[in-house]
């Protein structure tokens, strides 16, 4: 199979038929062998019924319906697990991503041998205050932190080699950072392509300003995980050892200095009246806790099993 199109969605019943027709037209005109995987992330409208009707008419359509709304990351993860195409393309269901970009994205993966191509919506039709400006700040921070020179990390339109989507594990709210996750797995040939951004035709956006706050928090998380996710002891153990040694050295100095004054009959205060004693004690306690956190982290990594963070309610053609 040439292409798998993975489409997460939430309450997009009005756009699904039009989106399918548009994708099918492009696929058939280029004679691709393809599948379309719709992941209904707990829609409360008629989206799932629309997908079921489409699947009865078109065997290339597959569908997954979540028990409730788990989030875009979980939807993408479920779609990636099912995808069989040599190239996997993700796009949103709101018609803001243009299916006519598919042939160019496919060629960049198959002919130019990119591992991942991220779309760049250079010209956007979003609200400048609530989306465009925060998005620019977010992307600048992501570039600085990750080392990837991408302009639009959060663009839903992306293309991947199949082995990339099978290697990355998308959970929490990490769908924004799939290129970073891919880089961490050793896929270094990552590029971007300017893509068309369509104005929303139906419904309203599902994302508010809070997504950028969450995005920055996730950026801190993935930055830490990129460096220490596989070896937490390298971070917690290092700082824990440093703080414990600092506290121990300070306590030894306080005790030695106290004995020196007592030996020579110099008037001195009780050790417990010395504020440095409590600094030393706190440093040793924190150092021990940090070291234990690193040790427990190492045990968790070595013993954890892969877990799904979503429950599937129904499947179609799978």
C-alpha positions in Angstrom: 0.0 0.0 0.0 1.3 3.5 -0.9 -0.4 5.8 1.5 -2.2 5.7 4.8 -4.1 9.0 5.7 -4.7 9.3 9.4 -7.4 11.8 10.4 -8.2 12.5 14.1 -11.5 14.3 14.6 -13.9 15.7 17.1 -17.4 16.8 16.1 -16.7 17.4 12.4 -19.8 15.8 10.9 -20.3 18.6 8.3 -16.9 18.3 6.8 -16.3 14.5 6.6 -18.1 13.7 3.3 -16.4 16.7 1.5 -13.0 15.8 3.0 -13.3 12.2 1.8 -14.3 13.2 -1.7 -11.4 15.6 -1.9 -8.9 13.0 -0.7 -10.3 10.3 -3.0 -10.1 12.5 -6.0 -6.4 13.2 -5.4 -5.6 9.6 -4.7 -7.4 8.2 -7.7 -5.9 10.8 -10.1 -2.4 9.8 -9.0 -3.3 6.0 -8.9 -2.2 5.5 -5.3 -3.1 2.5 -3.3 -4.4 4.0 -0.1 -6.4 3.8 3.1 -8.1 6.5 5.1 -8.2 6.0 8.9 -10.7 8.2 10.7 -10.2 8.3 14.5 -13.3 9.7 16.2 -12.0 11.1 19.5 -15.3 10.9 21.4 -17.5 13.1 19.2 -20.9 14.0 20.5 -22.4 14.9 17.1 -23.2 12.6 14.2 -19.6 12.2 13.1 -19.4 8.4 13.7 -22.6 7.7 11.8 -21.2 9.7 8.8 -18.0 7.6 9.0 -20.0 4.3 9.2 -22.0 5.3 6.1 -18.8 6.2 4.2 -17.2 2.9 5.1 -20.2 0.9 3.7 -19.6 2.5 0.3 -15.8 2.7 0.3 -13.7 -0.2 1.5 -10.6 1.9 1.8 -12.1 3.7 4.8 -11.3 2.4 8.3 -12.6 3.9 11.5 -11.9 3.9 15.2 -14.3 5.3 17.8 -13.0 6.2 21.2 -15.1 5.6 24.3 -14.7 9.3 25.2 -12.5 12.3 24.3 -8.9 11.4 25.0 -7.1 14.0 22.9 -5.3 14.3 19.6 -2.2 12.5 20.7 -4.0 9.4 21.6 -6.0 9.5 18.4 -2.8 9.8 16.3 -1.2 6.9 18.3 -4.2 4.7 17.5 -4.0 5.6 13.8 -0.3 5.0 13.6 -0.7 1.6 15.1 -3.1 0.6 12.3 -1.4 2.4 9.3 -0.1 0.0 6.7 1.0 2.5 4.0 4.6 3.0 3.1 4.0 6.7 3.7 1.7 7.9 6.5 0.1 11.3 6.1 -1.8 13.1 8.9 -4.3 15.9 8.5 -7.0 17.5 10.4 -10.7 16.9 9.6 -11.8 20.5 9.5 -10.8 21.1 5.8 -8.1 23.6 6.8 -5.5 21.1 5.6 -5.4 20.8 1.8 -5.4 17.2 0.4 -3.8 18.5 -2.8 -0.5 18.7 -0.9 -0.5 14.8 -0.7 1.4 14.0 -3.9 4.2 16.5 -3.1 4.5 15.2 0.4 4.5 11.6 -0.8 7.3 12.4 -3.3 9.5 14.1 -0.6 9.3 10.9 1.4 9.7 8.3 -1.4 12.0 10.1 -3.8 13.9 12.5 -1.6 14.2 10.0 1.2 13.0 12.2 4.0 12.0 10.5 7.2 9.4 13.1 8.1 8.1 16.2 6.4 6.3 18.8 8.5 3.9 21.2 6.9 4.4 25.0 7.3 1.3 27.1 7.1 3.2 30.2 6.1 0.0 32.2 5.4 -2.6 31.5 8.0 -6.3 32.4 8.2 -6.5 32.4 12.0 -7.1 35.1 14.6 -3.9 37.1 14.9 -4.1 37.7 18.6 -5.3 34.4 19.9 -3.5 32.0 17.5 -0.9 33.6 15.2 1.2 35.5 17.6 1.1 32.8 20.4 2.0 30.3 17.7 5.0 32.2 16.5 6.3 32.5 20.1 5.6 28.8 20.7 7.4 27.7 17.6 10.4 30.0 18.3 10.8 28.4 21.7 10.4 24.9 20.3 13.1 25.5 17.7 15.5 26.8 20.3 14.9 23.9 22.7 14.8 21.0 20.2 17.4 22.1 17.7 15.0 21.4 14.8 14.7 24.3 12.4 10.9 23.9 11.7 8.6 26.9 11.5 5.3 25.2 12.4 5.6 22.3 14.8 1.9 22.1 15.4 0.8 21.9 11.8 -1.5 18.8 11.5 -0.4 18.1 7.9 2.7 15.9 8.1 4.1 13.0 6.1 6.2 10.1 7.6 7.9 6.9 6.6 5.9 4.0 8.0 8.8 3.0 10.2 8.8 6.4 11.9 5.2 6.2 13.1 5.8 2.7 14.3 8.8 3.9 16.3 7.4 6.9 18.1 5.0 6.7 21.0 2.6 9.7 21.1 0.9 10.2 24.5 -0.3 13.0 26.7 -0.2 16.2 24.5 2.9 15.3 22.6 1.4 15.4 19.1 2.9 18.9 18.8 6.4 17.4 19.1 6.3 14.3 16.9 9.3 15.7 14.9 11.2 15.9 18.2 10.1 12.4 19.2 11.2 11.1 15.8 14.6 12.8 16.2 15.0 11.2 19.6 14.4 7.8 17.9 17.3 8.4 15.5 15.4 9.7 12.4 17.5 12.7 11.5 16.3 13.5 8.0 13.5 15.8 8.9 12.3 18.6 6.7 9.4 20.9 6.1 7.2 22.1 3.2 5.1 25.2 2.8 1.5 24.1 2.6 -1.8 25.9 2.0 -3.9 26.8 4.9 -7.6 26.9 4.3 -10.1 29.1 6.2 -12.4 27.0 8.5 -15.5 26.2 6.5 -17.7 24.5 9.2 -18.0 24.7 12.9 -15.6 26.3 15.4 -12.1 25.6 16.5 -11.7 23.0 19.3 -8.6 24.7 20.7 -8.3 27.8 22.8 -5.5 29.9 24.1 -4.8 27.3 26.9 -3.3 25.0 24.3 -0.3 27.3 24.1 0.2 27.2 27.8 0.0 23.5 27.7 2.3 23.5 24.7 5.1 25.4 26.6 4.7 23.0 29.6 5.0 20.0 27.2 8.0 21.6 25.6 9.8 21.6 29.0 8.8 18.0 29.5 10.0 16.8 26.2 13.2 18.8 26.5 13.9 17.0 29.8 12.9 13.6 28.4 15.1 14.2 25.3 18.1 14.4 27.5 17.3 12.3 30.5 14.2 10.3 29.6 16.2 7.0 29.2 18.6 7.6 32.0 16.9 9.7 34.8 19.8 8.9 37.1 22.1 11.1 35.1 20.0 14.1 36.1 18.6 13.2 39.5 21.6 11.2 40.6 24.0 14.0 39.7 22.2 16.7 41.5 21.3 14.4 44.4 24.9 13.5 44.9 26.1 17.1 44.6 23.6 18.3 47.3 24.3 15.4 49.6 28.0 16.0 49.4 27.5 19.7 50.0 25.4 19.1 53.0 27.7 16.4 54.4 30.8 18.6 53.9 29.0 21.6 55.6 27.9 19.4 58.5 31.4 18.1 58.9 32.8 21.6 58.9 30.2 22.8 61.5 31.0 19.8 63.8 34.8 20.2 63.4 34.6 23.9 64.1 32.5 23.3 67.2 35.0 20.8 68.5 37.9 23.2 67.8 36.3 25.9 69.9 35.4 23.5 72.7 38.9 22.1 72.8 40.4 25.6 73.2 37.8 26.8 75.6 36.4 29.4 73.1 32.8 30.4 73.8 30.5 29.0 71.2 26.8 28.4 70.4 25.0 25.1 70.2 25.2 23.4 66.8 21.4 23.5 66.6 21.5 27.3 67.1 23.6 27.6 64.0 21.5 28.3 60.8 24.1 26.6 58.6 23.3 23.3 60.4 19.7 23.4 59.0 21.0 24.3 55.5 23.3 21.3 55.7 20.6 19.0 57.0 18.1 20.1 54.3 20.8 19.6 51.6 21.4 16.1 52.7 17.7 15.2 52.8 17.1 16.8 49.4 20.1 15.1 48.0 18.9 11.7 49.2 15.4 12.2 47.8 16.8 13.3 44.4 19.1 10.2 44.3 16.2 8.0 45.2 14.0 9.6 42.5 16.6 8.8 39.9 16.9 5.3 41.1 13.2 4.7 41.0 13.0 6.3 37.6 15.6 3.8 36.3 13.6 0.9 37.8 10.4 2.2 36.2 12.0 2.5 32.7 13.4 -1.1 33.0 10.2 -2.7 34.2 7.4 -0.7 32.5 5.2 -2.2 29.9 3.7 -0.3 26.9 0.2 0.8 27.9 -2.6 2.3 25.8 -4.1 5.5 27.2 -7.4 5.2 25.5 -10.4 2.8 25.2 -11.8 1.9 21.8 -15.6 1.7 21.6 -16.0 0.6 17.9 -13.9 -0.3 14.8 -14.7 -0.3 11.1 -13.1 -2.5 8.4 -10.3 -3.5 10.8 
